[in-house]
Amino acid sequence: MTRLCWYLVDMEEKKFITSDNWTFTQFKSSNLQAFIHLGAEPSDLPDGDPNILYLITVLKDEEEELFQWEFPQLHEAIGCINQKYGHWEFSERTQSSGGCGDCSAH
């Protein structure tokens, strides 16, 4: 197989974050995670609804936030995360032990 064919086959097998899977997938590298989630900010209008934001967050060791980017549109966040972290391992997000779901209040 030529190098070009190998590259094309490899790209076909590579998984990316899409508008269908962004709520439950991430990219991982060693102890780092990059994923998209929802956020909001107050509206500029006096009685307006909050502005929905799509946030890319990078965590270290599942807890320490290293940095975060805000995007007004989902497609912008998806494009950015795939470009910056698409070479990392693609995986589904799982709830870590000791998280909110383990709380006795639920």
HELIX and SHEET records of a PDB file:
HELIX    1   1 ARG A    3  GLU A   13  1                                  11    
HELIX    2   2 LEU A   74  TYR A   85  1                                  12    
HELIX    3   3 CYS A  100  ASP A  102  5                                   3    
SHEET    1   A 5 GLU A  64  PHE A  71  0                                        
SHEET    2   A 5 ASN A  51  LYS A  60 -1                                        
SHEET    3   A 5 LEU A  32  GLU A  41 -1                                        
SHEET    4   A 5 THR A  25  SER A  29 -1                                        
SHEET    5   A 5 GLU A  89  GLU A  92 -1                                        
END                                                                             
